[in-house]
Amino acid sequence: MLVLGIETSCDETGVALYDSRRGLVADALHSQIAIHAEYGGVVPELASRDHVRKTLPLIRQILDQAGLTLDSLNGIAYTEGPGLIGALLVGSSIGRSLALALGVPAIGVHHMEGHLLAPMLEDSPPEFPFVALLVSGGHTMLVEVAGVGRYRVLGETLDDAAGEAFDKTAKLLGLPYPGGPELAKLAERGDAKRFGFPRPMTDRPGLDLSFSGLKTHTRQLWQNGHQDEQTRADIAAGFQLAVTDTLSIKCRRALQQIRCGQLVVAGGVGANRMLRRQLSQQADKHGWAVSYPRPEFCTDNGAMIAYAGCQRLLAGDTAALDIQARPRWSLETLEPIDR
């Protein structure tokens, strides 16, 4: 089965072709960073308009790249939610309309399921069951993954997600948009031990997370200290270490709690080098296996939507004729495909 995947949940337009026998055939991604940089964050209306401009040209691009036509498609998958309602409606409308015109089945994919299954695109994919640390945009959660559609949220952030905390802290420090990668780059030149940062909610049982206090702590350090370049770098390094330490501690607890030895890290913050280094060290120490998607599949992309959609279409799932978009959608409400 050859499936076209369309991802338009926020500020990146991703499309891909996935074949159930050959694997990933082609993919392309358009980033909106240049559009939103002027405003220091994502402007939903501008994001939606850019998806309208870019989605169809990208679909034509990957079909040409693969030497295929629309008639070659056996199914279409698109991100149905969660995300920005306007952006989701663009992908849902295009995906559902194309499927109707071509007479092929369509399926709306949960954005977080796409991230959870992104490691399956690798040559040596992890085996079920595993614990996933999902750190994507506005989401940070630990999930027990027993199979496709079999998800149990073990813990999640009570306020800002890790990615949001990175971006907002970067903005506080005067770094350009998008702030998260800029903060991580700056942290490489800093002394993470110069300032003390808390490790939120690690002094109590449980797997929930919180990062808003780290932002407040950073603001106080920056506003009440010497605002020179070395101080900026030292604060960035201390902040990054506090976040990655906290995530690492919570991952260890989750694996111990459900007695699982397989950890998967997915989502944009999963590309952070310090986080990967810490989790790999923990894995070596405790005998876990840890898997990551390649960096280009950590951020939003069409390949993960095409893969997840393909699994569901093969199991007989299809979308209704009406066009749906779900800005909020619980991961635990998804149906397992082996029901």
C-alpha atoms as a printed R data frame, in Angstrom:
    type eleno elety resid chain resno       x      y       z
1   ATOM     1    CA   MET     A     1   0.000  0.000   0.000
2   ATOM     2    CA   LEU     A     2   1.375  3.401  -1.041
3   ATOM     3    CA   VAL     A     3   0.223  6.169   1.320
4   ATOM     4    CA   LEU     A     4   0.604  9.933   1.023
5   ATOM     5    CA   GLY     A     5   1.133 11.598   4.403
6   ATOM     6    CA   ILE     A     6   0.321 15.281   5.024
7   ATOM     7    CA   GLU     A     7   1.419 17.121   8.169
8   ATOM     8    CA   THR     A     8   0.124 20.673   8.780
9   ATOM     9    CA   SER     A     9  -0.468 20.853  12.530
10  ATOM    10    CA   CYS     A    10   1.575 23.978  13.255
11  ATOM    11    CA   ASP     A    11   4.383 25.805  11.455
12  ATOM    12    CA   GLU     A    12   5.898 23.158   9.181
13  ATOM    13    CA   THR     A    13   4.382 21.678   6.038
14  ATOM    14    CA   GLY     A    14   5.477 18.070   5.659
15  ATOM    15    CA   VAL     A    15   4.519 15.538   2.998
16  ATOM    16    CA   ALA     A    16   5.804 12.023   2.364
17  ATOM    17    CA   LEU     A    17   5.154  8.803   0.486
18  ATOM    18    CA   TYR     A    18   5.340  5.549   2.470
19  ATOM    19    CA   ASP     A    19   5.024  2.116   0.929
20  ATOM    20    CA   SER     A    20   4.097 -0.799   3.191
21  ATOM    21    CA   ARG     A    21   6.609 -3.038   1.399
22  ATOM    22    CA   ARG     A    22   9.407 -0.652   0.371
23  ATOM    23    CA   GLY     A    23   9.299  1.758   3.305
24  ATOM    24    CA   LEU     A    24   9.773  5.491   2.929
25  ATOM    25    CA   VAL     A    25   9.758  6.444  -0.749
26  ATOM    26    CA   ALA     A    26  10.055 10.253  -0.649
27  ATOM    27    CA   ASP     A    27   9.528 13.132   1.728
28  ATOM    28    CA   ALA     A    28   9.755 16.917   1.766
29  ATOM    29    CA   LEU     A    29   9.439 19.596   4.436
30  ATOM    30    CA   HIS     A    30   8.855 23.332   4.296
31  ATOM    31    CA   SER     A    31   9.629 25.344   7.427
32  ATOM    32    CA   GLN     A    32   7.873 28.617   8.256
33  ATOM    33    CA   ILE     A    33  10.654 29.966  10.483
34  ATOM    34    CA   ALA     A    34  11.283 32.982   8.236
35  ATOM    35    CA   ILE     A    35   7.598 33.922   8.305
36  ATOM    36    CA   HIS     A    36   7.197 33.836  12.082
37  ATOM    37    CA   ALA     A    37  10.651 35.139  13.099
38  ATOM    38    CA   GLU     A    38   9.495 38.759  12.809
39  ATOM    39    CA   TYR     A    39   6.866 38.117  15.486
40  ATOM    40    CA   GLY     A    40   8.953 35.960  17.823
41  ATOM    41    CA   GLY     A    41   6.476 33.098  17.684
42  ATOM    42    CA   VAL     A    42   3.928 31.300  15.542
43  ATOM    43    CA   VAL     A    43   1.081 33.440  14.163
44  ATOM    44    CA   PRO     A    44  -1.759 30.944  13.495
45  ATOM    45    CA   GLU     A    45  -3.361 32.822  10.583
46  ATOM    46    CA   LEU     A    46  -0.031 33.186   8.788
47  ATOM    47    CA   ALA     A    47   0.718 29.510   9.409
48  ATOM    48    CA   SER     A    48  -2.584 28.451   7.850
49  ATOM    49    CA   ARG     A    49  -2.114 30.638   4.788
50  ATOM    50    CA   ASP     A    50   1.370 29.288   4.177
51  ATOM    51    CA   HIS     A    51   0.124 25.687   4.394
52  ATOM    52    CA   VAL     A    52  -2.423 26.580   1.692
53  ATOM    53    CA   ARG     A    53   0.386 27.870  -0.533
54  ATOM    54    CA   LYS     A    54   2.855 25.037   0.046
55  ATOM    55    CA   THR     A    55   1.009 21.735   0.491
56  ATOM    56    CA   LEU     A    56   0.009 20.970  -3.103
57  ATOM    57    CA   PRO     A    57   3.373 22.038  -4.618
58  ATOM    58    CA   LEU     A    58   5.164 19.788  -2.112
59  ATOM    59    CA   ILE     A    59   2.895 16.866  -3.021
60  ATOM    60    CA   ARG     A    60   3.707 17.356  -6.703
61  ATOM    61    CA   GLN     A    61   7.413 17.594  -5.789
62  ATOM    62    CA   ILE     A    62   7.604 14.247  -3.991
63  ATOM    63    CA   LEU     A    63   5.526 12.486  -6.648
64  ATOM    64    CA   ASP     A    64   7.906 13.765  -9.323
65  ATOM    65    CA   GLN     A    65  10.867 12.789  -7.153
66  ATOM    66    CA   ALA     A    66   9.539  9.230  -6.893
67  ATOM    67    CA   GLY     A    67   8.483  9.054 -10.549
68  ATOM    68    CA   LEU     A    68   4.847  8.507  -9.550
69  ATOM    69    CA   THR     A    69   1.472 10.152 -10.120
70  ATOM    70    CA   LEU     A    70  -1.582 10.742  -7.935
71  ATOM    71    CA   ASP     A    71  -3.143  7.642  -9.494
72  ATOM    72    CA   SER     A    72  -0.363  5.569  -7.872
73  ATOM    73    CA   LEU     A    73  -1.708  6.306  -4.382
74  ATOM    74    CA   ASN     A    74  -3.605  3.663  -2.419
75  ATOM    75    CA   GLY     A    75  -4.455  5.870   0.544
76  ATOM    76    CA   ILE     A    76  -3.996  9.287   2.113
77  ATOM    77    CA   ALA     A    77  -3.171 10.146   5.718
78  ATOM    78    CA   TYR     A    78  -3.281 13.616   7.226
79  ATOM    79    CA   THR     A    79  -2.850 15.095  10.673
80  ATOM    80    CA   GLU     A    80  -6.288 15.512  12.227
81  ATOM    81    CA   GLY     A    81  -5.032 16.846  15.555
82  ATOM    82    CA   PRO     A    82  -3.957 18.071  17.969
83  ATOM    83    CA   GLY     A    83  -2.642 21.409  16.705
84  ATOM    84    CA   LEU     A    84  -3.726 24.803  15.417
85  ATOM    85    CA   ILE     A    85  -7.291 24.519  14.139
86  ATOM    86    CA   GLY     A    86  -6.727 26.543  10.958
87  ATOM    87    CA   ALA     A    87  -3.530 24.703  10.068
88  ATOM    88    CA   LEU     A    88  -5.165 21.327  10.704
89  ATOM    89    CA   LEU     A    89  -8.113 22.225   8.486
90  ATOM    90    CA   VAL     A    90  -5.780 22.890   5.556
91  ATOM    91    CA   GLY     A    91  -4.226 19.427   5.668
92  ATOM    92    CA   SER     A    92  -7.511 17.704   6.486
93  ATOM    93    CA   SER     A    93  -9.340 19.450   3.643
94  ATOM    94    CA   ILE     A    94  -6.642 18.688   1.072
95  ATOM    95    CA   GLY     A    95  -6.178 15.094   2.220
96  ATOM    96    CA   ARG     A    96  -9.875 14.249   2.396
97  ATOM    97    CA   SER     A    97 -10.652 15.959  -0.927
98  ATOM    98    CA   LEU     A    98  -7.806 14.203  -2.746
99  ATOM    99    CA   ALA     A    99  -8.910 10.849  -1.376
100 ATOM   100    CA   LEU     A   100 -12.493 11.447  -2.499
101 ATOM   101    CA   ALA     A   101 -11.389 12.519  -5.970
102 ATOM   102    CA   LEU     A   102  -9.065  9.521  -6.371
103 ATOM   103    CA   GLY     A   103 -11.460  7.003  -4.840
104 ATOM   104    CA   VAL     A   104  -8.963  5.851  -2.187
105 ATOM   105    CA   PRO     A   105  -9.390  5.596   1.587
106 ATOM   106    CA   ALA     A   106  -8.260  8.393   3.887
107 ATOM   107    CA   ILE     A   107  -7.377  8.458   7.577
108 ATOM   108    CA   GLY     A   108  -6.911 11.271  10.074
109 ATOM   109    CA   VAL     A   109  -3.794 10.668  12.187
110 ATOM   110    CA   HIS     A   110  -3.115 11.764  15.758
111 ATOM   111    CA   HIS     A   111  -0.037 13.980  15.659
112 ATOM   112    CA   MET     A   112   1.383 12.441  18.833
113 ATOM   113    CA   GLU     A   113   0.897  8.911  17.502
114 ATOM   114    CA   GLY     A   114   2.945  9.979  14.504
115 ATOM   115    CA   HIS     A   115   5.791 11.053  16.781
116 ATOM   116    CA   LEU     A   116   5.534  7.874  18.865
117 ATOM   117    CA   LEU     A   117   5.856  5.724  15.750
118 ATOM   118    CA   ALA     A   118   8.547  7.816  14.006
119 ATOM   119    CA   PRO     A   119  11.343  5.494  15.272
120 ATOM   120    CA   MET     A   120   9.692  2.696  13.261
121 ATOM   121    CA   LEU     A   121  11.001  4.413  10.118
122 ATOM   122    CA   GLU     A   122  14.577  3.485  11.071
123 ATOM   123    CA   ASP     A   123  16.437  0.426   9.776
124 ATOM   124    CA   SER     A   124  16.474 -1.116  13.267
125 ATOM   125    CA   PRO     A   125  13.141 -0.087  14.819
126 ATOM   126    CA   PRO     A   126  12.373 -0.720  18.504
127 ATOM   127    CA   GLU     A   127  10.084 -3.577  19.466
128 ATOM   128    CA   PHE     A   128   6.889 -3.250  21.510
129 ATOM   129    CA   PRO     A   129   6.430 -2.711  24.384
130 ATOM   130    CA   PHE     A   130   8.452  0.382  25.245
131 ATOM   131    CA   VAL     A   131   8.293  3.605  27.201
132 ATOM   132    CA   ALA     A   132   8.295  6.751  25.086
133 ATOM   133    CA   LEU     A   133   9.470 10.177  26.168
134 ATOM   134    CA   LEU     A   134   7.471 12.440  23.882
135 ATOM   135    CA   VAL     A   135   8.876 15.979  23.863
136 ATOM   136    CA   SER     A   136   7.243 17.741  20.949
137 ATOM   137    CA   GLY     A   137   6.323 21.426  20.780
138 ATOM   138    CA   GLY     A   138   3.550 21.972  23.303
139 ATOM   139    CA   HIS     A   139   3.658 18.401  24.637
140 ATOM   140    CA   THR     A   140   5.883 16.619  27.120
141 ATOM   141    CA   MET     A   141   4.741 13.217  28.327
142 ATOM   142    CA   LEU     A   142   5.852  9.741  29.225
143 ATOM   143    CA   VAL     A   143   3.811  7.055  27.506
144 ATOM   144    CA   GLU     A   144   3.681  3.288  27.852
145 ATOM   145    CA   VAL     A   145   3.419  1.933  24.305
146 ATOM   146    CA   ALA     A   146   2.217 -1.672  24.102
147 ATOM   147    CA   GLY     A   147   1.417 -1.546  20.375
148 ATOM   148    CA   VAL     A   148  -0.049  0.720  17.717
149 ATOM   149    CA   GLY     A   149  -2.978  2.439  19.391
150 ATOM   150    CA   ARG     A   150  -2.200  0.907  22.785
151 ATOM   151    CA   TYR     A   151  -1.027  3.923  24.754
152 ATOM   152    CA   ARG     A   152  -1.126  4.743  28.454
153 ATOM   153    CA   VAL     A   153   0.049  8.161  29.586
154 ATOM   154    CA   LEU     A   154   2.262  7.666  32.649
155 ATOM   155    CA   GLY     A   155   3.000 11.328  33.291
156 ATOM   156    CA   GLU     A   156   2.829 14.688  31.551
157 ATOM   157    CA   THR     A   157   3.645 18.316  32.105
158 ATOM   158    CA   LEU     A   158   1.327 20.275  34.383
159 ATOM   159    CA   ASP     A   159   2.175 23.594  32.704
160 ATOM   160    CA   ASP     A   160   4.709 24.451  30.012
161 ATOM   161    CA   ALA     A   161   6.120 21.668  27.910
162 ATOM   162    CA   ALA     A   162   9.906 21.315  27.744
163 ATOM   163    CA   GLY     A   163  10.004 22.758  24.221
164 ATOM   164    CA   GLU     A   164   7.901 25.746  25.264
165 ATOM   165    CA   ALA     A   165  10.156 26.334  28.258
166 ATOM   166    CA   PHE     A   166  13.212 26.305  25.984
167 ATOM   167    CA   ASP     A   167  11.622 28.782  23.571
168 ATOM   168    CA   LYS     A   168  10.317 31.158  26.249
169 ATOM   169    CA   THR     A   169  13.594 31.114  28.169
170 ATOM   170    CA   ALA     A   170  15.494 31.839  24.966
171 ATOM   171    CA   LYS     A   171  13.226 34.801  24.290
172 ATOM   172    CA   LEU     A   172  13.820 36.057  27.842
173 ATOM   173    CA   LEU     A   173  17.571 35.907  27.185
174 ATOM   174    CA   GLY     A   174  17.154 37.870  23.956
175 ATOM   175    CA   LEU     A   175  17.896 34.988  21.582
176 ATOM   176    CA   PRO     A   176  16.398 34.918  18.067
177 ATOM   177    CA   TYR     A   177  13.450 32.782  17.015
178 ATOM   178    CA   PRO     A   178  13.198 29.802  17.076
179 ATOM   179    CA   GLY     A   179  14.654 29.965  20.545
180 ATOM   180    CA   GLY     A   180  15.114 26.337  21.594
181 ATOM   181    CA   PRO     A   181  17.936 25.416  19.194
182 ATOM   182    CA   GLU     A   182  19.568 28.823  19.776
183 ATOM   183    CA   LEU     A   183  19.574 28.282  23.543
184 ATOM   184    CA   ALA     A   184  21.100 24.818  23.139
185 ATOM   185    CA   LYS     A   185  23.809 26.275  20.909
186 ATOM   186    CA   LEU     A   186  24.560 29.054  23.401
187 ATOM   187    CA   ALA     A   187  24.659 26.546  26.276
188 ATOM   188    CA   GLU     A   188  27.673 24.838  24.705
189 ATOM   189    CA   ARG     A   189  29.748 27.922  25.622
190 ATOM   190    CA   GLY     A   190  28.433 28.187  29.167
191 ATOM   191    CA   ASP     A   191  29.283 26.861  32.628
192 ATOM   192    CA   ALA     A   192  26.262 24.842  33.746
193 ATOM   193    CA   LYS     A   193  27.515 24.756  37.359
194 ATOM   194    CA   ARG     A   194  27.812 28.508  37.855
195 ATOM   195    CA   PHE     A   195  24.170 28.957  38.873
196 ATOM   196    CA   GLY     A   196  22.018 26.542  40.814
197 ATOM   197    CA   PHE     A   197  18.804 25.451  39.102
198 ATOM   198    CA   PRO     A   198  16.079 23.267  40.643
199 ATOM   199    CA   ARG     A   199  15.029 19.918  39.164
200 ATOM   200    CA   PRO     A   200  11.238 20.384  39.361
201 ATOM   201    CA   MET     A   201   9.091 17.643  40.889
202 ATOM   202    CA   THR     A   202  11.970 15.197  41.220
203 ATOM   203    CA   ASP     A   203  11.832 15.393  45.028
204 ATOM   204    CA   ARG     A   204   8.436 13.696  45.146
205 ATOM   205    CA   PRO     A   205   7.019 10.454  43.714
206 ATOM   206    CA   GLY     A   206   5.222 10.392  40.391
207 ATOM   207    CA   LEU     A   207   5.971 10.972  36.730
208 ATOM   208    CA   ASP     A   208   4.333 14.341  36.075
209 ATOM   209    CA   LEU     A   209   6.540 17.268  35.086
210 ATOM   210    CA   SER     A   210   6.612 21.046  35.466
211 ATOM   211    CA   PHE     A   211   8.876 23.614  33.841
212 ATOM   212    CA   SER     A   212   7.262 26.996  34.553
213 ATOM   213    CA   GLY     A   213   9.293 27.380  37.768
214 ATOM   214    CA   LEU     A   214  12.528 27.046  35.806
215 ATOM   215    CA   LYS     A   215  11.475 29.984  33.640
216 ATOM   216    CA   THR     A   216  10.810 32.097  36.733
217 ATOM   217    CA   HIS     A   217  14.166 31.116  38.215
218 ATOM   218    CA   THR     A   218  15.904 32.044  34.948
219 ATOM   219    CA   ARG     A   219  14.148 35.420  34.807
220 ATOM   220    CA   GLN     A   220  15.289 36.281  38.321
221 ATOM   221    CA   LEU     A   221  18.897 35.289  37.586
222 ATOM   222    CA   TRP     A   222  18.994 37.294  34.366
223 ATOM   223    CA   GLN     A   223  17.219 40.412  35.595
224 ATOM   224    CA   ASN     A   224  19.102 40.604  38.890
225 ATOM   225    CA   GLY     A   225  22.589 39.813  37.588
226 ATOM   226    CA   HIS     A   226  25.202 41.131  35.189
227 ATOM   227    CA   GLN     A   227  23.714 40.834  31.710
228 ATOM   228    CA   ASP     A   228  26.921 40.080  29.834
229 ATOM   229    CA   GLU     A   229  27.474 37.393  27.224
230 ATOM   230    CA   GLN     A   230  29.165 34.920  29.559
231 ATOM   231    CA   THR     A   231  26.344 35.196  32.070
232 ATOM   232    CA   ARG     A   232  23.832 34.615  29.284
233 ATOM   233    CA   ALA     A   233  25.710 31.475  28.213
234 ATOM   234    CA   ASP     A   234  26.069 30.210  31.804
235 ATOM   235    CA   ILE     A   235  22.342 30.663  32.464
236 ATOM   236    CA   ALA     A   236  21.505 28.871  29.212
237 ATOM   237    CA   ALA     A   237  23.786 25.981  30.162
238 ATOM   238    CA   GLY     A   238  22.338 25.719  33.665
239 ATOM   239    CA   PHE     A   239  18.779 25.845  32.371
240 ATOM   240    CA   GLN     A   240  19.407 23.183  29.729
241 ATOM   241    CA   LEU     A   241  21.091 20.876  32.240
242 ATOM   242    CA   ALA     A   242  18.173 21.271  34.668
243 ATOM   243    CA   VAL     A   243  15.635 20.342  31.979
244 ATOM   244    CA   THR     A   244  17.593 17.363  30.666
245 ATOM   245    CA   ASP     A   245  18.375 16.127  34.195
246 ATOM   246    CA   THR     A   246  14.679 16.287  35.063
247 ATOM   247    CA   LEU     A   247  13.653 14.406  31.943
248 ATOM   248    CA   SER     A   248  16.340 11.792  32.521
249 ATOM   249    CA   ILE     A   249  15.241 11.215  36.126
250 ATOM   250    CA   LYS     A   250  11.614 10.833  35.091
251 ATOM   251    CA   CYS     A   251  12.534  8.395  32.307
252 ATOM   252    CA   ARG     A   252  14.430  6.230  34.784
253 ATOM   253    CA   ARG     A   253  11.444  6.194  37.126
254 ATOM   254    CA   ALA     A   254   9.036  5.287  34.334
255 ATOM   255    CA   LEU     A   255  11.140  2.352  33.143
256 ATOM   256    CA   GLN     A   256  11.516  1.090  36.695
257 ATOM   257    CA   GLN     A   257   7.811  1.546  37.432
258 ATOM   258    CA   ILE     A   258   6.570 -0.615  34.572
259 ATOM   259    CA   ARG     A   259   9.643 -2.855  34.507
260 ATOM   260    CA   CYS     A   260  10.523 -2.126  30.919
261 ATOM   261    CA   GLY     A   261  14.014 -1.967  29.421
262 ATOM   262    CA   GLN     A   262  13.239 -0.116  26.179
263 ATOM   263    CA   LEU     A   263  13.089  3.685  25.947
264 ATOM   264    CA   VAL     A   264  12.115  5.641  22.821
265 ATOM   265    CA   VAL     A   265  12.647  9.400  22.593
266 ATOM   266    CA   ALA     A   266  10.552 11.317  20.066
267 ATOM   267    CA   GLY     A   267   9.658 14.926  19.271
268 ATOM   268    CA   GLY     A   268  11.668 18.054  18.553
269 ATOM   269    CA   VAL     A   269  13.468 18.271  21.901
270 ATOM   270    CA   GLY     A   270  14.525 14.664  21.318
271 ATOM   271    CA   ALA     A   271  17.141 16.067  18.943
272 ATOM   272    CA   ASN     A   272  18.824 17.940  21.819
273 ATOM   273    CA   ARG     A   273  22.387 16.611  22.071
274 ATOM   274    CA   MET     A   274  22.686 16.940  25.834
275 ATOM   275    CA   LEU     A   275  19.434 15.048  26.394
276 ATOM   276    CA   ARG     A   276  20.598 12.263  24.090
277 ATOM   277    CA   ARG     A   277  23.956 12.119  25.832
278 ATOM   278    CA   GLN     A   278  22.397 11.886  29.293
279 ATOM   279    CA   LEU     A   279  19.849  9.253  28.324
280 ATOM   280    CA   SER     A   280  22.502  7.166  26.561
281 ATOM   281    CA   GLN     A   281  24.663  7.305  29.706
282 ATOM   282    CA   GLN     A   282  21.683  6.228  31.825
283 ATOM   283    CA   ALA     A   283  20.957  3.410  29.384
284 ATOM   284    CA   ASP     A   284  24.528  2.133  29.609
285 ATOM   285    CA   LYS     A   285  24.428  2.335  33.403
286 ATOM   286    CA   HIS     A   286  21.092  0.573  33.879
287 ATOM   287    CA   GLY     A   287  21.107 -1.790  30.906
288 ATOM   288    CA   TRP     A   288  18.299 -0.214  28.902
289 ATOM   289    CA   ALA     A   289  18.003  0.068  25.164
290 ATOM   290    CA   VAL     A   290  17.295  3.614  23.935
291 ATOM   291    CA   SER     A   291  16.102  4.559  20.436
292 ATOM   292    CA   TYR     A   292  15.708  7.873  18.639
293 ATOM   293    CA   PRO     A   293  14.366  8.828  15.226
294 ATOM   294    CA   ARG     A   294  16.927 10.509  12.976
295 ATOM   295    CA   PRO     A   295  17.008 14.277  13.710
296 ATOM   296    CA   GLU     A   296  14.892 15.240  10.679
297 ATOM   297    CA   PHE     A   297  12.114 12.957  11.955
298 ATOM   298    CA   CYS     A   298  12.198 14.387  15.485
299 ATOM   299    CA   THR     A   299  10.529 17.594  14.356
300 ATOM   300    CA   ASP     A   300   7.132 17.610  12.619
301 ATOM   301    CA   ASN     A   301   7.261 15.749   9.308
302 ATOM   302    CA   GLY     A   302   5.088 13.990   6.774
303 ATOM   303    CA   ALA     A   303   6.919 10.664   7.014
304 ATOM   304    CA   MET     A   304   5.636  9.880  10.510
305 ATOM   305    CA   ILE     A   305   2.063 10.698   9.428
306 ATOM   306    CA   ALA     A   306   2.373  8.527   6.316
307 ATOM   307    CA   TYR     A   307   3.720  5.614   8.391
308 ATOM   308    CA   ALA     A   308   1.104  5.857  11.151
309 ATOM   309    CA   GLY     A   309  -1.651  6.302   8.588
310 ATOM   310    CA   CYS     A   310  -0.458  3.310   6.602
311 ATOM   311    CA   GLN     A   311  -0.642  1.059   9.671
312 ATOM   312    CA   ARG     A   312  -4.214  2.119  10.342
313 ATOM   313    CA   LEU     A   313  -5.336  1.880   6.723
314 ATOM   314    CA   LEU     A   314  -3.885 -1.635   6.487
315 ATOM   315    CA   ALA     A   315  -5.941 -2.521   9.570
316 ATOM   316    CA   GLY     A   316  -9.120 -1.286   7.889
317 ATOM   317    CA   ASP     A   317  -9.489  2.109   9.558
318 ATOM   318    CA   THR     A   318 -10.845  4.904   7.372
319 ATOM   319    CA   ALA     A   319 -12.055  8.458   7.942
320 ATOM   320    CA   ALA     A   320 -15.665  9.533   7.526
321 ATOM   321    CA   LEU     A   321 -16.595 11.658   4.522
322 ATOM   322    CA   ASP     A   322 -16.817 14.840   6.593
323 ATOM   323    CA   ILE     A   323 -13.666 16.888   7.198
324 ATOM   324    CA   GLN     A   324 -12.572 16.954  10.832
325 ATOM   325    CA   ALA     A   325  -9.859 18.776  12.751
326 ATOM   326    CA   ARG     A   326  -9.273 18.293  16.463
327 ATOM   327    CA   PRO     A   327  -7.181 20.988  18.170
328 ATOM   328    CA   ARG     A   328  -7.397 18.867  21.347
329 ATOM   329    CA   TRP     A   329  -7.344 15.088  21.202
330 ATOM   330    CA   SER     A   330  -6.423 12.650  23.960
331 ATOM   331    CA   LEU     A   331  -3.872 10.052  22.923
332 ATOM   332    CA   GLU     A   332  -5.501  7.448  25.147
333 ATOM   333    CA   THR     A   333  -8.790  7.573  23.192
334 ATOM   334    CA   LEU     A   334  -7.190  5.997  20.097
335 ATOM   335    CA   GLU     A   335  -8.292  2.513  19.124
336 ATOM   336    CA   PRO     A   336  -5.697 -0.281  18.890
337 ATOM   337    CA   ILE     A   337  -5.315 -1.571  15.354
338 ATOM   338    CA   ASP     A   338  -5.378 -5.226  16.440
339 ATOM   339    CA   ARG     A   339  -8.828 -5.025  18.022
